[in-house]
Amino acid sequence: MKRLLAGAAALATAFVLAACSGGGTAPAANVGGGAVAAGTGGGTPTTSSTTPATTTTAAPTTASTPPSTTPKPTPTSTSAKPKPKPAPKPKPEPAPDPGVPCAAAAAAPGTAACVDLSAHKAWILQGGQVVYGPVPMLPGRKSNPTPTGTFHVYSKEKMHLSKEFDNAEMPNSVFFYPGDAFHQGSLSVYSHGCIHLSAGASLKFFNTLHIGDVVQVVP
């Protein structure tokens, strides 16, 4: 009995020594995850290091604001518009020559001729103004009077031959009535209805008057 108690005591003592020296086959568990201190028996301590995970925080995304697309106002021009030039005033038409007794000839816009039978005078007018005359003339005799009224030049012949009077020559003829014309003729002998003019005057009438021009003959 004494030997059993002595053996039990020896085993208990050996167990305690083994647990303190660290030399047993089954090391003590590391409760709680902490480091184990090295004992006198010389075991290699185990260090457990825990590396914390690195958390990457994404930068907040800032939405870019597009530039304003509102069109810029068009600058207003402050320069004044040029004023239109005033239209030129129409020139007043010349008044008819008061010394001419032919109102219709004076009112004609172009060239015209006036004959005063009683005064034995003739004129050439342009736009109501006398451009030639008065010049002497001789009308038709009483048996063949020169017609009065307003007519128009309808024919011109440098040398007309009168078939009625044996092909009598009528230089510078300007016809304004059937059978009657201005032409070069005697200023002392009355005609058969034509207007006799001097050589120079008949040439001027021939060169100045045109087909369609007004010829007015007053008594």
Salt bridges, closest charged atoms under 4 A:
GLU157 OE2 - HIS160 ND1 3.01
ASP213 OD2 - HIS210 ND1 3.49
